């Protein structure tokens, strides 16, 4: 069936849709969470020839949530009433199915389903309520069957009892897995585990204060590290708000359910945070004291060849090892893992750096690296909640993941949404590397405006921005790096200098009491003193295979003395790939 027929039919039901690979499940649009639409004109604009055979995806969003069962008999068995042992069948609802016992049940979102979030019980069910999708009816399963509409009923809110049961099953499986493995519950599982325990305590008749008190010993004995007391109070208060749901009467399968009465209009105040939510909001917390905040988006900005990547590698080293950053800034909270995305460097060069700084033993354990040598392209939207849970994501550099024009406010807002999604789906922090504007090397000061090239939208959504520049660009290996926070939105800081050795391990210079001064590089220092700049550029263009060091040596043999920084700048400006970029 043609893509447009399927897409328009599902959009008419109020679903946001997007194209999938022909007879497949992978999205065609890289930014599908933002681009999915129910607008017929937008959908028709996708109807180019290559998409005519595409499948269609339906997005779970603020309006629609979807329960996808991988094994319906097992799910129904798990939903048996604990007291009577009688089955608790899923109510009749809008249902799509391609293969037997693997239906998709569609419901309207409720406050309880939004609080539950996305959760999976492998081999039994997947509950999708945000930034996930299912294959729409009319599409074709990769094995051949068509997704068919087996119950065409109006959408109505998911019953609270079903939401509560999904939360119970998900929490019990996580608890059982943790107990079975004999390991304490760490980052990514503590909140869900304690919320599940709190729900059982609420069902037994306890109030918020009693639940919070009961959670204290459980938190201390099972969670590593234990959650702060204010988090326990918040969990207890959130769970205690919901009344114990009465049992839902069984619904006869295939019997149409009458359309529910319209919900009463909601108070406009529900759009905003309550005073209780703000009073219970956790305080600011650092991962690296005075340098990297939890739940933050932090930038490292500099012109080319100014140690951005080396600084980022030192951040990864501190987070993985627990050692102070630059031997100065203490690591107060380690993430579950560091995801380092570097599509600007090959695996050989990056591995050399990782080996020298001492991070190779952490690769595949708490450090996960992807370079330009990896097959295919890994987009930010492909990072899953499982890999993001408690992780710090380092993006080297931001421009490689920006779809569109860095000077376009609209394109930058789309990029910002993809970055915020990393935090929303469980990331602890995001570190972005970004190139500075031309002329920054000669600036008399570093500011947010000259550090962050392109649209001001990028600098606007940052929590902090560390701008850096070599104090002596002619001595790249021995020169101190001047580092200053040019966006102090959440915490104060002072400029400092750091030194880098051959191991790439950087150290804080001085005792922290003296405030360094940014060395100003005169424009005359860049003048074409020997008149051979054009000749040198022509040789670089003729020999793109030369590595940076080799290019410096070959030019010197011809009497053209040029440093590594000059070579890197010329190749960067000409948009030619580098064999070894010292960044």
NUBAGU-67773 format. One record per residue (C-alpha): y negated, x negated, z. Coordinates in steps of 0.05 Angstrom, whole numbers, plus 32768, in hexadecimal, padded with zeros to 4 digits. Each point is the difference from the previous one (the first is absolute). Example, Ala and Ser with C-alpha at 12.3 -4.5 7.8 and 13.67 -1.06 7.14 Angstrom:
<atoms>
      y      x      z
   805A   7F0A   809C
   7FBB   7FE5   7FF3
</atoms>
This chain:
<atoms>
      y      x      z
   8000   8000   8000
   7FBB   7FE3   7FEE
   7FD9   7FDE   8037
   7FC3   802D   7FF8
   8028   8041   8007
   801F   7FE8   8042
   7FC0   7FE2   801C
   7FD4   803C   7FF0
   8033   8031   801C
   8005   7FDA   8042
   7FB5   7FF6   8004
   7FF7   804C   7FF8
   8027   8007   8041
   7FCB   7FD6   8022
   8027   7FBF   8001
   7FDF   7FBD   7FF1
   802A   7FDF   7FCA
   8005   7FBD   7FDC
   802C   7FE2   7FC9
   8041   7FDB   800F
   8029   7FD2   7FD3
   802A   8027   7FCD
   8040   8018   8022
   7FEC   7FD6   803C
   7FDD   8003   8043
   7FCF   7FC6   7FFC
   7FB6   8013   7FF6
   7FDC   7FF2   7FBE
   7FBC   7FFC   8021
   7FF5   7FC4   802D
   7FCE   8025   802C
   8027   8042   8000
   7FEC   8015   8048
   7FB7   8004   7FEA
   800B   8015   7FB7
   8032   8039   800B
   7FDF   8042   7FF0
   8009   804B   7FF8
   7FC6   8004   7FCE
   801B   8014   7FBB
   7FCB   7FD8   7FDC
   8011   7FC1   8026
   804A   800B   7FF3
   7FF5   800B   7FB6
   7FDB   7FBE   7FFC
   8041   7FDD   8014
   8026   8022   7FC7
   7FFF   7FC4   7FD2
   803F   7FF5   7FD5
   8020   7FCE   802F
   7FFE   8033   8039
   801C   803C   7FDA
   8046   7FF1   8019
   7FEB   7FEF   8047
   801B   8021   803E
   7FCF   8020   8031
   7FF5   7FF0   8049
   7FE5   8030   8035
   7FD6   7FDF   8037
   8008   8010   8049
   7FB8   8004   8019
   7FD3   8023   8033
   8017   8044   7FE6
   804A   7FF7   7FEF
   8039   7FDF   8026
   8046   7FF8   7FE4
   8044   7FF9   8023
   8030   7FDC   7FD1
   8049   8002   8015
   8030   7FCA   7FE9
   803B   8023   8020
   7FF4   804A   8010
   8042   800D   8025
   7FF2   7FC5   802E
   7FB8   8017   800B
   8016   8047   8011
   8034   7FE4   8030
   7FCB   7FD7   8024
   7FD4   803E   8005
   8035   8027   8028
   7FE4   801F   803F
   8010   7FD2   803B
   8010   803A   802F
   8026   8032   7FD5
   801C   7FD0   7FCB
   7FEB   8033   7FCB
   7FE1   7FE8   7FC0
   7FB4   8003   7FF7
   7FF9   8009   7FB5
   7FC2   7FE9   7FDC
   7FD6   803E   7FF0
   7FFC   8018   7FB8
   7FC6   7FDD   7FDE
   7FEA   7FE4   7FBE
   803B   7FD2   7FEE
   800F   7FD0   7FC7
   8043   7FDD   7FF4
   801F   7FD3   7FCB
   8042   7FED   8022
   802B   8028   802F
   7FED   7FFD   804A
   7FC1   7FD7   7FF2
   7FC8   8035   8000
   7FB5   7FF8   8009
   7FE2   8033   8030
   7FB5   800C   7FF7
   7FD3   8018   803A
   7FB6   8003   8011
   7FE7   7FCC   8031
   7FF2   8011   8049
   7FE0   7FD8   8038
   8046   7FEF   8019
   8019   7FE7   7FBC
   7FC3   7FD4   7FF8
   800C   7FE3   8045
   8049   7FF3   7FEF
   7FED   7FD5   7FC4
   8030   7FE4   7FCC
   8046   7FF5   801C
   8045   7FF2   7FE4
   8047   8007   801A
   8026   7FD5   7FCD
   8036   8027   7FDC
   7FEA   8042   801F
   7FB7   8011   7FF2
   7FBB   7FE7   7FEF
   7FC3   8025   8019
   7FC3   7FF5   7FD4
   7FBB   8015   8015
   7FD0   7FCA   7FE8
   7FFC   7FD0   7FC5
   8047   800F   7FEA
   801C   802B   7FC8
   803E   8022   7FE5
   8017   800D   7FB8
   7FE8   8045   7FE8
   802B   8038   7FE5
   800A   7FFB   7FB5
   8006   7FB4   8003
   8041   7FDA   7FF4
   8027   7FD9   8034
   8012   7FB8   7FEB
   804A   8015   8000
   7FF3   803A   7FD0
   7FF9   8042   8027
   7FBF   8028   7FFC
   7FD7   800F   803F
   8004   804C   8004
   7FD9   8032   8028
   8037   8023   8029
   7FD2   8029   802D
   7FBB   8014   7FE6
   7FDC   8018   803E
   7FB8   7FFB   8018
   7FF2   7FC3   802B
   7FF8   800D   804B
   7FF6   7FD1   803C
   803C   7FD8   8017
   801B   8022   8040
   7FF0   7FDA   803F
   8049   8000   8016
   8013   7FDB   7FC0
   7FC9   7FCD   8009
   8016   7FF5   8048
   8049   7FF7   7FEA
   7FED   7FCD   7FCB
   7FD8   7FD9   8034
   803C   8004   8030
   8032   7FE8   7FCC
   7FD2   7FC8   7FE8
   7FF1   7FE9   8047
   8048   8003   8017
   8018   7FD7   7FC4
   7FCB   7FCB   800D
   8013   7FFF   804A
   804A   7FFC   7FF0
   7FF6   7FC8   7FCE
   7FD8   7FD8   8032
   8034   800B   8037
   803A   7FF0   7FD0
   7FE1   7FBF   7FEA
   7FF2   7FED   8048
   7FB9   7FED   7FEF
   7FC0   8016   8022
   7FD1   802E   7FDB
   7FC7   7FD8   7FE2
   7FC4   800C   7FD3
   8008   803A   7FD1
   8031   8027   802B
   7FE1   8005   8045
   7FD1   803A   7FF3
   8035   802B   7FDE
   8034   7FF1   8036
   7FD1   8012   8039
   7FE7   803E   7FDB
   8048   8018   7FF9
   800C   7FF5   804B
   7FBF   8024   8010
   8016   803B   7FD6
   8041   8008   8028
   7FD9   7FFB   8041
   7FD0   8036   7FE8
   803A   802D   7FED
   801A   7FF9   8047
   7FBF   801D   801B
   7FD7   7FC2   8013
   7FB4   7FFE   7FF6
   7FD7   7FC7   7FE2
   7FF6   7FD9   8042
   804A   8004   8012
   8015   7FEB   7FBA
   7FD1   7FC4   8002
   801C   7FEB   8044
   8048   8007   7FE8
   7FF2   7FD5   7FC2
   7FE8   7FC4   8029
   8045   7FE4   8015
   801E   8011   7FBC
   7FC8   7FDC   7FDD
   8008   7FC2   802C
   804B   7FFD   7FF9
   8008   800F   7FB6
   7FC1   7FEC   7FDA
   7FEE   7FB8   7FF0
   7FC8   7FF7   800C
   7FF4   8041   8028
   7FCA   802E   7FE5
   7FBF   8001   8029
   7FFA   8037   8035
   7FC9   8022   7FD9
   8031   8008   7FC5
   8032   8022   802E
   7FCA   8030   8018
   7FED   800F   7FB8
   8049   800D   7FEC
   800C   802D   803C
   7FC0   8027   7FF3
   800F   8009   7FB6
   8048   8018   800C
   7FED   802E   803A
   7FCE   8025   7FD3
   8039   8022   7FDA
   8023   803B   801F
   804C   8000   8003
   8011   8024   7FBF
   802B   803F   8007
   8042   7FFF   7FD9
   7FF6   8016   7FB7
   802E   8039   7FEB
   8033   7FEC   7FCC
   7FEF   8013   7FB9
   8035   8018   7FD0
   8006   7FCF   7FC6
   7FE3   8019   7FBE
   7FDE   803C   8021
   7FB7   8000   7FEA
   7FD0   7FF4   8039
   7FC2   802C   8001
   7FBF   7FDC   7FF3
   7FE1   7FED   8043
   7FBE   801E   8016
   7FC4   7FD5   7FF0
   7FEC   7FCF   8037
   7FC0   8011   8026
   7FC3   7FD5   7FEE
   7FFE   7FBF   8027
   7FC6   7FEB   802C
   7FD5   7FCD   7FDA
   8002   7FD3   803E
   8049   7FF0   7FEE
   7FE4   7FD1   7FCA
   7FE8   7FD0   8036
   801C   7FD6   8039
   8002   801F   8044
   7FE1   7FDF   803D
   8047   7FF7   801C
   8016   7FDB   7FC1
   7FC4   7FD2   8003
   8007   7FF4   804B
   8049   7FED   7FF5
   7FF3   7FD5   7FC3
   801B   7FB9   800D
   7FCC   7FC8   8007
   7FF5   7FCA   7FCC
   8039   7FCE   8001
   8007   7FBC   7FE0
   803B   7FE2   7FDC
   7FDC   7FBC   8001
   7FCB   7FFF   8036
   7FBA   7FFD   7FE4
   8019   7FFD   7FB8
   802F   8038   7FE9
   7FFF   8047   801B
   803A   8030   8003
   7FFA   8039   7FCE
   7FCB   7FDA   7FDA
   7FF0   7FEC   7FB8
   7FE7   7FB8   8002
   7FE8   7FD6   7FC5
   8000   7FB5   7FF4
   7FCB   7FF4   7FCB
   7FEB   7FC1   7FDB
   7FF4   7FE3   7FBB
   803B   7FE1   7FDC
   8020   7FC1   801E
   7FE3   800A   8046
   8041   8007   8028
   8005   804C   8002
   804C   7FFD   7FF7
   8007   7FC7   8031
   7FDB   8028   8035
   802C   803D   7FF1
   803F   7FD5   8006
   7FE7   7FE8   8044
   7FF7   8049   8015
   8049   800E   7FEB
   8017   7FC2   8027
   7FDD   8017   803F
   801C   8047   7FFB
   8047   7FE9   7FF2
   8003   7FC7   8033
   7FD2   801B   8036
   7FDA   7FBE   8000
   7FB3   8005   8004
   7FDC   8006   7FBE
   7FDE   7FBD   7FF0
   801A   7FEA   8045
   7FC8   802A   801E
   8006   804C   7FF6
   8039   801B   802B
   8035   802F   7FE3
   8001   803A   8031
   802E   802E   7FD8
   8032   7FEC   7FCB
   8010   8031   7FC7
   8047   8013   7FED
   7FF7   7FD8   7FC0
   7FCE   7FE2   7FCF
   8002   8017   7FB7
   7FDD   7FCC   7FD5
   7FF1   8018   7FB9
   7FE8   7FC7   7FD4
   8003   8010   7FB5
   7FD1   7FC6   7FF1
   8031   7FC8   8011
   8046   7FED   7FEB
   803A   7FF9   8030
   8002   7FB3   7FFB
   7FB8   7FF6   8016
   8003   8036   8036
   8043   7FE6   801B
   7FE2   7FBA   8005
   7FC9   801B   802C
   802F   802B   802A
   802F   7FC4   800B
   7FC8   7FD0   8013
   7FDF   8030   8032
   8044   800E   8020
   800C   8048   7FED
   803F   7FFA   7FD6
   802E   8012   803A
   7FDB   8043   8007
   8008   8015   7FB7
   802C   803E   7FFB
   7FFB   800C   804B
   7FB7   800B   8014
   7FDF   7FE5   7FC0
   800B   8022   7FBE
   7FE0   7FE0   7FC3
   7FF6   8018   7FB8
   7FE1   7FD2   7FCB
   7FF2   8004   7FB6
   8046   7FE4   7FF4
   8020   8042   8018
   8019   802E   7FC9
   7FD4   803C   7FF0
   7FC3   8018   8026
   7FFF   8019   8047
   7FC8   8032   8009
   7FE2   800E   8044
   8015   8049   7FFB
   8049   7FE9   7FFC
   7FFF   7FE2   8046
   802A   8030   802A
   7FF2   8018   8048
   803F   7FDA   8015
   7FE6   7FBC   7FE9
   7FB9   800F   8017
   8014   8015   8047
   7FDA   7FD0   802E
   7FF3   7FCE   7FC7
   7FC3   7FD7   7FEE
   7FF5   8002   7FB4
   7FDD   7FC3   7FE0
   7FE7   800E   7FB9
   7FEF   7FC1   7FDA
   7FD4   8014   7FDC
   7FE3   8047   8000
   7FEB   7FFD   7FB7
   804A   7FFC   7FEA
   800D   8046   801D
   7FC0   8022   7FEB
   800A   8031   7FC7
   7FBE   8004   7FDB
   7FBC   7FDF   8007
   7FEE   7FDC   8040
   7FB7   8014   7FF4
   8012   804A   7FFC
   7FF6   8026   8041
   8033   8035   7FEA
   8036   7FCC   7FF0
   7FF3   7FDD   8042
   8007   8042   8026
   8045   8009   7FE1
   8012   7FB9   8013
   7FE7   800D   8047
   802D   803D   8005
   803C   7FD6   7FEE
   7FEE   7FCD   8036
   7FF5   8035   8036
   8044   801D   7FED
   8021   7FBF   8016
   7FE4   800B   8046
   800D   804A   8001
   804A   7FF4   7FEF
   800A   7FCF   803A
   7FDF   7FBE   7FF0
   7FE0   7FD9   803A
   7FC9   7FE0   7FD6
   7FED   7FED   7FB9
   7FE2   7FBD   7FED
   7FDE   7FFF   7FBC
   7FED   7FC0   7FDB
   7FC5   8008   7FD0
   7FD6   7FD4   7FD3
   7FB7   7FF8   800F
   7FC7   800B   7FD0
   7FEA   7FC8   7FD1
   7FCD   7FD2   8020
   801B   8008   8046
   8011   7FB6   8002
   7FB6   7FF1   7FFC
   7FE8   8037   8030
   7FDB   7FEA   803E
   8026   8034   8029
   803F   802A   7FFC
   7FF7   804C   8002
   802B   803C   7FF3
   7FDA   800C   7FBF
   800E   7FBB   7FE2
   8045   7FF8   801F
   801E   8041   7FE4
   7FF9   8002   7FB5
   7FFC   8043   7FDB
   7FEF   8045   8019
   7FE6   8008   8046
   8038   8032   800D
   8030   7FC7   800E
   7FD6   7FE1   8036
   7FF0   8045   801D
   8047   8011   8016
   800F   7FBD   8020
   8006   7FF8   804B
   7FEB   7FB7   7FFB
   7FF6   7FCC   7FCB
   800A   7FB5   800A
   7FD8   7FD9   7FCC
   8010   7FB7   7FF6
   7FE8   7FC3   7FD9
   8010   7FB6   7FFF
   7FC9   7FD7   8021
   800D   7FC7   7FCF
   801B   8019   7FBD
   800A   7FB8   7FE8
   8032   7FF1   8037
   802F   803C   7FFC
   8037   7FE6   802E
   7FD5   7FE4   8038
   7FC4   802E   7FFE
   7FF8   8032   8039
   8002   804A   7FEE
   7FC4   8027   8018
   8019   8045   8015
   7FD4   803A   8017
   8009   804B   800B
   7FCE   8022   7FD2
   8013   8047   8016
   8001   8006   804C
   800E   804B   8004
   8032   7FFF   8039
   7FF6   7FBE   8025
   7FD0   7FC5   8005
   8010   7FBA   7FE9
   7FDE   7FBE   7FF1
   8008   7FD2   7FC3
   8030   7FC6   8007
   801F   7FC7   7FD9
   804A   7FF2   7FF4
   8023   7FC3   7FE4
   803C   8000   7FD2
   8034   7FC9   7FFC
   8036   7FF2   7FCC
   802E   8031   8024
   7FCE   8038   7FF1
   7FFD   800D   804C
   7FB7   800A   8011
   7FE0   7FEF   8044
   7FC0   8017   8021
   7FCB   7FCA   8000
   7FD8   7FF5   8040
   8002   8022   8043
   7FE2   8042   7FEA
   7FBD   7FF4   8022
   7FDB   7FE1   7FC5
   7FEE   8030   7FC7
   800B   7FDD   7FBD
   7FCD   8003   7FC8
   8014   8012   7FB9
   7FF8   7FC3   7FD3
   7FD4   8012   7FC5
   8017   7FE5   7FBD
   7FC6   7FF0   7FD2
   8002   801C   7FB9
   7FF2   7FBA   7FE6
   8043   7FE9   8019
   8020   8029   7FCA
   7FD6   7FE5   7FC7
   8022   7FE5   7FC2
   7FEA   7FB9   8011
   802A   7FDB   7FCC
   7FF8   8036   7FCB
   804C   8007   7FF7
   800C   8045   801E
   800E   801F   7FBC
   8030   7FC9   7FED
   8025   8009   8042
   8004   804C   7FF8
   801C   7FF7   7FB9
   8037   7FD3   801B
   8012   8032   8036
   8004   8038   7FCD
   802C   7FD4   7FD3
   8030   7FEF   8039
   800B   803E   802B
   8042   7FE2   8017
   7FDD   7FCA   8029
   8003   800A   804A
   7FBF   7FF9   8025
   800E   7FBA   801B
   801A   7FE9   7FBC
   7FC1   801C   7FDE
   7FD3   7FD7   802F
   8028   7FC1   7FF2
   8001   800A   7FB4
   7FB5   800C   7FFE
   7FF4   7FC2   802B
   8029   7FD6   7FCF
   7FCD   8014   7FCB
   7FC6   7FEE   802D
   7FF0   8049   8011
   7FFE   8003   804C
   8009   8048   8018
   801C   8019   8041
   8037   8033   800E
   7FCD   8036   8011
   7FDC   7FF7   7FBD
   8042   8006   7FDA
   8015   803E   8026
   7FBC   8021   7FF5
   8001   7FF3   7FB5
   8045   801D   7FF8
   7FF0   803B   802C
   7FC1   8010   7FD8
   8028   7FFA   7FBF
   8035   802F   801E
   8038   7FCD   7FF3
   803D   7FFD   802E
   8005   7FC6   8031
   8040   7FD8   800C
   7FE9   7FED   8046
   7FC5   8025   801E
   7FE9   7FE5   8043
   7FD6   803F   800E
</atoms>
